[in-house]
């Protein structure tokens, strides 16, 4: 947890901005004429979703199989990012849910200083959305930027111009940008959060991987502790970002940490090895990301459990210990239905636009038990959707 980080916030540098390219330089005249035939049985489903959802359930990666898509709770899902299969697009549109692609990898320095490259990037993004029958894009650039770097301004310009072009060429389209769990320079990212909020339709606050840089004791701990959820959301709101612009992204995955040798099987604290990240010696890279489905399958295997599921009330997150095949002790932290309900309540309390998982694909539907466990995760979302 980043308690020390939160107590010593560094001011965001003012980014140098260049003027946006003139709208007339962007040529969209040939894009629609090159669109492929509609892949949906009902051609109307190739049209972008036009309705506005007052409550957004916006999540990533719906998986790659028809079974996964059919088991999504379409009464709640409103936006799916990063899953662009045409069959999914048809299915989602039949439920008035959007499917948005990922914005292409960017070289901010090149795009910010080369008007031709800038315009080509915007044109290609619009073309991708149109030819794949998508409903927009989400930006997710996470490289570090120092205070005052001009690239911070370039990034805002790219988002703003792409959003303007998409809104014109694809009515009803949605542009979002992924941001860290706190607006204050997490992992060396000195970004212009207010600029993002002005440029994009939505900010997807990635309230996970909060242990990417550990400044205190190097031990296993939650991926998404409730106090940090509350603090991060409050920081965004207090800096003037409208709650209705914010999607609180929450994890449907957790971390499996190997404890250092000598850790007792039933230990409360699990010391972990030092794995540096961006100049900080301890990080969650000492562990491995694990989906909710794997967590549940392991928790149900009582032959390896050395400390049963334990609720840590200070962080509103459970953990348990188990013995791995190599006889080492591991500690696993993950968000389940109980912990997520407390975090969905934050969405309600702050009047945010929505919430949603990273990722939808972390649930399993292959057995009756797995389906029941997945159903508990969908039911937890109703703390927000049915309020």
C-alpha positions in Angstrom: 0.0 0.0 0.0 1.2 3.5 -0.9 0.6 5.3 2.4 3.9 7.1 2.3 3.4 7.9 -1.4 0.0 9.4 -0.6 1.4 11.6 2.2 4.1 13.1 -0.1 2.4 14.1 -3.3 4.5 15.8 -5.9 3.0 18.6 -7.9 2.3 17.9 -11.5 4.5 19.8 -13.9 2.8 22.0 -16.5 3.2 20.2 -19.9 4.2 22.1 -23.0 1.4 21.9 -25.6 1.5 22.3 -29.3 -1.6 23.5 -31.3 -3.9 20.8 -32.4 -3.8 20.1 -36.2 -6.6 21.9 -38.2 -9.6 19.7 -38.7 -9.4 20.2 -42.4 -6.1 18.3 -42.6 -7.8 15.0 -41.6 -9.3 13.2 -44.6 -12.0 10.7 -43.8 -13.6 10.7 -47.3 -12.4 7.2 -48.2 -12.9 5.4 -44.9 -16.5 4.3 -45.1 -16.2 3.2 -48.7 -13.6 0.6 -47.7 -15.7 -0.9 -44.9 -16.1 -4.7 -45.3 -19.6 -6.3 -45.5 -21.5 -6.5 -42.2 -20.8 -9.8 -40.5 -24.0 -9.8 -38.4 -27.1 -11.7 -39.5 -29.0 -8.6 -38.7 -27.2 -5.8 -40.6 -28.6 -3.2 -38.2 -26.2 -4.7 -35.5 -23.2 -3.3 -37.4 -24.3 0.2 -36.6 -22.6 1.7 -33.5 -24.6 1.8 -30.3 -26.1 5.3 -30.0 -27.8 5.2 -26.6 -26.2 6.7 -23.5 -26.0 4.5 -20.4 -26.5 6.4 -17.2 -24.7 3.6 -15.4 -21.7 2.0 -17.1 -20.4 -1.5 -16.4 -17.2 -1.1 -18.5 -14.8 -4.0 -18.4 -12.0 -5.5 -20.4 -11.5 -8.7 -22.4 -14.6 -10.8 -22.7 -12.6 -13.9 -23.7 -12.4 -15.6 -27.0 -15.2 -18.2 -26.9 -18.9 -18.2 -27.5 -19.4 -19.8 -24.1 -17.7 -16.9 -22.3 -19.8 -14.4 -24.2 -23.1 -16.2 -23.6 -22.4 -16.2 -19.9 -21.8 -12.5 -19.6 -24.6 -10.8 -17.7 -25.9 -8.7 -20.5 -28.5 -7.1 -18.2 -25.5 -5.3 -16.6 -22.7 -5.0 -19.2 -22.6 -1.8 -21.2 -19.0 -1.6 -22.6 -16.4 -4.2 -23.4 -12.9 -3.2 -24.2 -10.1 -5.1 -26.1 -12.4 -7.9 -27.4 -13.0 -7.1 -31.0 -14.2 -10.4 -32.5 -17.0 -9.8 -35.0 -19.3 -12.4 -33.4 -18.9 -10.6 -30.1 -19.7 -7.2 -31.7 -22.9 -8.6 -33.1 -23.9 -10.1 -29.7 -23.0 -7.0 -27.7 -24.9 -4.7 -30.1 -28.0 -6.8 -29.8 -27.9 -5.9 -26.1 -27.1 -2.2 -26.7 -23.6 -2.8 -25.3 -20.6 -1.1 -26.8 -17.3 -2.8 -27.9 -14.3 -0.6 -28.0 -10.9 -1.4 -29.4 -7.5 -0.5 -27.9 -5.8 2.5 -29.3 -2.6 1.6 -31.2 0.8 1.9 -29.6 2.1 5.4 -29.6 5.4 7.2 -29.9 4.3 10.4 -28.2 7.4 12.3 -29.2 7.0 11.5 -32.8 3.2 12.1 -32.9 3.6 15.4 -31.0 6.3 16.8 -33.3 5.3 15.4 -36.7 1.9 16.6 -37.9 1.8 14.1 -40.7 2.3 11.2 -38.2 -0.3 12.7 -35.9 -2.9 13.0 -38.6 -2.2 9.5 -39.9 -2.6 8.1 -36.3 -6.0 9.7 -36.0 -7.1 8.6 -39.5 -6.0 5.0 -38.8 -7.9 4.9 -35.5 -11.1 6.1 -37.1 -10.6 3.6 -39.9 -10.1 0.7 -37.4 -13.3 1.6 -35.6 -15.3 1.8 -38.8 -14.0 -1.3 -40.5 -14.4 -3.5 -37.4 -17.8 -2.0 -36.6 -16.7 -0.9 -33.1 -18.0 1.8 -30.9 -14.8 3.6 -30.0 -11.4 3.2 -28.5 -9.7 3.2 -25.1 -6.2 4.7 -24.6 -3.8 2.9 -22.2 -0.4 4.5 -22.3 1.5 3.7 -19.1 5.2 4.7 -19.7 6.8 7.1 -17.2 7.0 10.8 -18.0 9.0 13.3 -16.0 7.5 16.5 -14.6 6.9 19.0 -17.4 7.5 16.6 -20.2 6.0 17.9 -23.5 4.8 14.3 -24.2 2.1 14.8 -21.5 0.6 17.5 -23.5 1.0 15.6 -26.8 -0.9 12.7 -25.2 -3.9 14.9 -24.3 -3.8 16.4 -27.9 -3.9 12.9 -29.4 -6.9 11.8 -27.3 -8.8 15.1 -27.9 -8.3 15.0 -31.7 -9.1 11.3 -31.9 -12.3 11.8 -29.8 -13.4 14.8 -32.0 -12.8 12.7 -35.2 -14.6 9.7 -33.9 -17.6 11.6 -32.6 -18.0 13.2 -36.0 -17.5 10.1 -38.1 -19.0 7.5 -35.8 -22.0 9.0 -34.0 -22.4 7.6 -30.5 -18.8 6.5 -30.3 -17.0 6.5 -27.0 -13.4 7.4 -26.2 -11.9 6.5 -22.8 -8.5 6.7 -21.3 -7.0 4.4 -18.6 -5.4 6.1 -15.7 -3.6 5.0 -12.5 -5.4 4.3 -9.2 -4.3 7.8 -8.0 -3.9 10.9 -10.1 -0.6 11.8 -8.4 2.2 10.5 -10.6 2.0 6.8 -9.8 5.0 4.8 -11.1 6.6 8.0 -12.5 3.7 8.9 -14.7 3.4 12.7 -14.5 0.2 12.9 -16.7 -2.3 15.7 -17.2 -5.4 14.1 -15.6 -7.6 17.2 -16.0 -6.6 17.3 -19.6 -7.6 13.7 -20.1 -11.0 14.4 -18.5 -11.6 17.3 -20.9 -10.4 15.3 -23.9 -12.1 11.9 -23.4 -15.6 10.8 -22.6 -14.6 8.6 -19.7 -11.6 8.0 -17.4 -11.1 4.3 -16.5 -9.4 4.4 -13.1 -7.3 1.2 -12.8 -7.8 0.5 -9.2 -5.5 -2.5 -9.2 -1.8 -3.2 -9.2 -1.6 -0.7 -6.4 1.5 -2.5 -5.1 3.6 -1.8 -8.2 5.9 0.2 -6.0 6.1 -0.7 -2.3 7.5 1.9 -0.1 6.9 0.2 3.3 7.4 -3.3 4.5 8.0 -5.8 1.6 5.3 -8.3 2.3 2.4 -9.8 0.3 -0.7 -7.6 0.5 -3.9 -6.7 -1.4 -4.1 -5.8 -5.0 -6.9 -3.4 -4.3 -7.2 -2.3 -0.6 -10.5 -0.5 0.2 -8.7 2.5 1.9 -6.7 3.1 -1.3 -9.9 2.8 -3.4 -11.5 5.5 -1.3 -8.5 7.7 -1.3 -7.8 7.4 -5.0 -11.4 8.2 -6.0 -11.5 11.1 -3.6 -8.3 12.5 -5.1 -9.7 12.5 -8.6 -13.0 14.1 -7.5 -11.2 16.7 -5.4 -9.0 17.8 -8.3 -12.2 18.8 -10.1 -12.9 15.8 -12.3 -16.6 15.2 -12.7 -17.7 11.9 -11.0 -19.8 11.1 -14.1 -16.6 10.9 -16.1 -15.1 8.3 -13.8 -15.3 4.5 -14.2 -13.8 2.7 -11.2 -11.9 -0.3 -12.7 -11.7 -3.2 -10.2 -9.8 -6.5 -10.5 -11.3 -9.9 -11.0 -7.8 -11.2 -10.5 -5.3 -11.2 -7.7 -1.7 -12.1 -6.8 0.0 -15.3 -5.7 3.1 -14.5 -3.7 5.8 -17.0 -2.8 6.9 -16.3 0.8 10.5 -16.2 1.7 12.0 -19.5 3.0 11.3 -20.0 6.7 7.8 -18.5 6.6 5.4 -20.4 8.8 2.6 -22.3 6.9 -0.1 -20.3 8.8 1.7 -17.0 8.9 -0.2 -13.8 8.8 2.6 -11.9 7.1 4.4 -13.3 4.1 7.8 -11.6 3.4 8.5 -11.5 -0.4 11.7 -11.2 -2.4 12.9 -7.8 -3.6 11.9 -7.3 -7.2 12.5 -3.7 -8.3 10.2 -1.6 -10.5 11.0 1.9 -11.8 13.6 2.6 -9.0 11.7 1.1 -6.1 13.2 -2.1 -4.6 9.9 -3.9 -3.7 7.0 -4.5 -6.0 4.1 -6.8 -6.8 6.3 -8.3 -9.6 7.4 -10.7 -6.8 4.1 -12.4 -7.3 2.1 -13.7 -10.2 -1.3 -12.5 -11.4 -4.0 -15.2 -11.0 -7.6 -15.1 -12.2 -10.6 -15.4 -9.9 -11.4 -18.8 -11.4 -8.0 -20.2 -10.4 -8.2 -18.7 -6.9 -11.5 -20.5 -6.3 -10.2 -23.8 -7.6 -7.2 -23.7 -5.4 -9.1 -22.5 -2.4 -11.3 -25.6 -2.8 -8.3 -27.9 -2.7 -8.0 -28.5 1.1 -5.0 -30.8 0.7 -2.7 -27.8 0.0 -4.3 -25.0 2.2 -2.1 -24.2 5.2 -4.1 -21.2 6.4 -7.8 -20.9 5.5 -9.4 -17.9 3.8 -8.9 -15.1 6.2 -10.8 -11.8 6.0 -8.5 -8.8 6.6 -11.0 -6.1 7.7 -8.5 -3.2 7.5 -8.3 -3.6 3.7 -11.6 -5.4 3.1 -9.8 -8.2 1.2 -9.3 -11.9 1.9 -6.2 -14.0 1.6 -5.1 -17.6 2.3 -1.8 -19.6 2.4 -1.0 -22.8 0.6 1.9 -25.1 0.1 3.1 -25.3 -3.5 4.4 -28.3 -5.3 8.0 -27.3 -4.4 7.0 -27.3 -0.7 7.2 -23.5 -0.5 4.6 -21.5 1.3 2.6 -19.0 -0.8 0.1 -16.3 0.1 -2.7 -15.4 -2.2 -4.7 -12.1 -2.2 -7.6 -11.6 -4.4 -10.9 -9.7 -4.6 -14.0 -11.9 -4.4 -17.7 -11.1 -4.2 -17.5 -10.0 -0.6 -14.6 -7.6 -1.0 -15.9 -6.2 -4.3 -19.3 -5.3 -2.8 -17.5 -2.9 -0.4 -15.7 -1.4 -3.4 -18.7 -1.1 -5.6 -20.3 0.8 -2.7 -17.6 3.5 -3.2 -19.0 3.9 -6.8 -22.4 4.6 -5.3 -21.2 6.8 -2.5 -19.2 9.1 -4.9 -21.9 9.1 -7.6 -19.4 7.8 -10.2 -20.5 6.9 -13.8 -19.7 3.3 -13.4 -17.4 0.4 -12.6 -16.2 -2.8 -14.3 -13.6 -5.5 -14.2 -10.2 -6.2 -15.4 -11.1 -8.7 -16.8 -14.5 -10.3 -17.7 -12.5 -13.4 -18.9 -11.2 -14.1 -15.4 -14.4 -16.0 -14.6 -15.0 -19.7 -15.4 -18.3 -21.3 -16.5 -17.1 -24.8 -17.3 -18.7 -26.6 -14.3 -21.8 -26.1 -12.1 -19.5 -25.0 -9.2 -17.6 -22.6 -11.4 -20.8 -21.1 -12.7 -22.1 -20.6 -9.2 -18.9 -18.8 -8.2 -19.1 -16.7 -11.3 -22.7 -15.8 -10.5 -21.6 -14.5 -7.1 -19.3 -12.0 -8.9 -22.1 -10.8 -11.2 -24.5 -10.5 -8.3 -22.0 -8.4 -6.4 -22.2 -5.8 -9.2 -25.8 -5.2 -8.4 -24.6 -3.1 -5.4 -24.1 -0.5 -8.1 -26.4 -1.4 -11.0 -29.5 -1.9 -8.8 -29.0 1.1 -6.6 
